[in-house]
């Protein structure tokens, strides 16, 4: 059913592939990633069907007919059968999920969101919480929304708030039912995490570092002694050599002289 009702994506992908092949044939190379994005946008526009005004009843009848072709049975009867078979399965209610599991899932949600972006809002956490509980079966939609909301709340608590709090309280006439000000967009608070800020501090510290790696005098003397024993140096390639002091202990060099003249440095 998903494949049947995803024809729009299939058409876009097929047209994008055609445009990429046309570009490669004309330029002698595959297009860059930026060019592919533009070609896909072009394919999206060129394959967009014309707008047609049809009633909901007409659309519903068409959808049922398409589904019946894939299911090889009446769509409404198939749905009834699926619902009857699922009646005996165990379902969850909001009270069945322990709070420690909610807190654990909240931390997992923050980690998953933090892998994709450096800052996030409530809706990012809510979407990831919905994905994390997608395989759970609940007794009602209200139970699912309650658990997803609790996990999002736990994820907010595990996040680091970047948006400063309101410095002045708004009059009651300018407050929502939950007490927030109508002058601040709902769920607009920006969050991050201490781990991401610490990683950013490390990158900034390294970007400001001006010192270069150094080699001790003992290493230079050891290499000079090797050079005096084996003769003039040529262009070399190196690998581990354990008896020299660090960091030269990690280098073993061979000259580029051909045949028997190749010697270990």
N, C-alpha and C positions, 0 to 999 in steps of 0.2 A: 504493500500500500504506500509506504514512504517513497519507494522508487517511482511508482505510478504518479504520485502527486508532486514529484520533484522534476517535472519535465522542463520547467524554466531553467533550472540549474544545468540540466543536461544540454539544453540548447545553447546556453552561454558558453559552456566548456567546449562544445563542438565548434562553435564559431571562433572562439579564441584560438583553438588549435589550428584552424584553417588560416587565420590571420598570421599566426606565428610561422607556419610553413610558407606562406606567401612572402613574408618578410625575409626569411632565410634564403628563399630562392632568388629574391631580388638583390640582396646585399651580400650574399655569400657567407653569412654567419648567423648565428642565433641571436635574437634580440636580447638586450640587457634586461635586468629585472624591472627597471623603471619603464622601459618601452613595453614590456609585457603588461604592466599595470594599465598603461594607456590603451593597449590593444584590447584588453579585457573590458575596459570602460566603453570602447567603441563597439565591442560585441554585445554588451548589455543594451546599448541603445538600439542597435540594428535588429536585435531579436525581440525587442519589446512589442508585444501584440497591441493592436489598436484597442482603444477603450470602447467597451460596449455596455450599454445600459440594459441590464436584465434583472428581473425580480429575484428575490431570495428563494422563492419556491422553485423557479426554473433552475437556478444554480444548484439547489439541494437535490433536485431530481437528477441533474446531470452528474453530480458527485456520486450519488448512490449507484447510478448506472455504471460509472467507471469502476467503482469499488466492486460491484457484483461481477464484472468481467474478470477481475483479478482473483476474487475469492471463489468464483464458480458457484456461487449461491447468493441468495438475497442478503444484502448488507445488513438490514435490520435484524433478520433472523440470526445472522452470525454474531452480532453484538449481543443479542439476548443469550445465545449459547455461551459466549465468553463470560458474561456476567454470572450466569448460573454456575459455571465451573469454578469461578473464583469465590463463591459464597462461603465455601468451607475453609478457605485459607485464613491463617491467623493475621489479624490486622492490629495496628498499633493505635493507641490513643495518646494524647499529649502527656498524660500522667504516667505512661509506661516507660518513658525515656528518663533514665536517672540524670541528675544534674551534673555528676562528674563526667558522664559521657558527653553531655552538652558542652562542658568546658573544654574537654579534649578536642571535640570537633571544632570548636571555635578557634583553638590554636592551630589546628590543621588547616582551617580555612584561611587564616592569616598567612600561613606559610605558602599555601598554594597561590594566593593572590600576589604575595610578595615576589614569587618567582617570575611573574609576568609584568609587573609594573612597580614603580617606586612609591607611588602614592595611590590612595583609593578613597572611595566614599562608601556610604552605607549600602548603596545599590550594588556595588561590586562584591561586598561581603554577602549580601542577600542572594545574589546570583550564584556564587560559589557554594553557599550553604544549600541551595536548591539542587545543585548538581551533586553534592555529596550525599544527599538523602534521596536521590532519584529512585534508587532501588528499594526503598522502604514503602510498604503498603500501610496506609492509614485508614482509619474507620471513616473519616470525613475530611473534606477540604479544610475545615476549620482546624482540625488536629494537625494537619500538615503545615498550614500557615503558622500555627502557634509554635511548633518545633523549629521551623525554619527561622522564625523571628527570634526565638531564644538563642539559637546558634549564632545568628547575626549579632545579637546583643553581646554574647560571650566573645565574639571576634572583635567587636569594638573595644571591649574591656582589655583585650590582649594587644590592641594596637596602640600606637603613640599618636595622640591628637596633635595636629599641627595648627589647626584653626584656633585662634584665641577665643576665649569665652566672651560673652557680651558684657561690656563694661557698665551698662546702665540697663535697668529693667524697664520694660515697656508697660504702659497702662493696660489694664485688663481688657479694654476694648480692642487693643491691638495685639492680643495674645490668642494663640490657638488653644484648642481644648487640652492639649498636653502641656501648656504653659510656655511654649516657645513663641518668639516674636514673629509676627507676620512680615517684618521687614528683613528677615533673614530667610533665604530659600530653604525649604524643607529638605532635610538630609543632605545639606551642602557642606558639612564638616569634612575636612580632608584629614586622612590618617596616613601614617607610615609605621615603621617599626624601628626599634633600637638597633637591630642587626643591620638594617639597610643604612641607617645614619652612620653607624660605625664603619661600614664598608666605604661609604662616601668620604668619611674623614681619612681613612687610609689612602684612598686614591688622591685626595687633595694634598696630603702630606708628602706622598711620593712625587706628585707633580711639582711641588716646590723644592724638592731636594736637588741640590747642585753638586753634591760630592760625587766623585767617580770611584769605581772599584780600584783598589790599590794592591800592589804586590810587594811583599816584604823584601828586605835586602838579602835575607838568607836564600830566598827563592832565586833571585837574580844571580847570586854567587853560584848556586848549584847549577843553574843553566849555563853559566859561563864556563864552569868546570867541564861540563859535558861537551861544550863546543870546542874547548881546547883539546880534548881527547880524540874527538872524532873528526876534527878538521873543519874546513869552511862550511858554512851553512848554506843550504839551498832552500827553495820554497818547500815547505813541509806540510804534512797532514798529521794530526795528532790523535792519540787514544790514551787510555789509562796507563800510567807507569808508576808503580807503588813505592819505589824506594826514594823518590824525591820528596822533600817536605811540602806540605799543602801550601797553596793550591796546585803547585807544579806536579805534585804526586799524581794528579789526574791526567797527566799528559805523557804520551809516548809518540814520538814523531819519526816519520820516515822521509828521507829525501826523495825528490822526484827524479833522481838519476836513473837511467834505464838499466836493465839487466843486472849483471853482477855488481855494478857500481852502487846499486841501491843499498843503503846502509841505515841501520837504526840509529836514530839520534837520541 
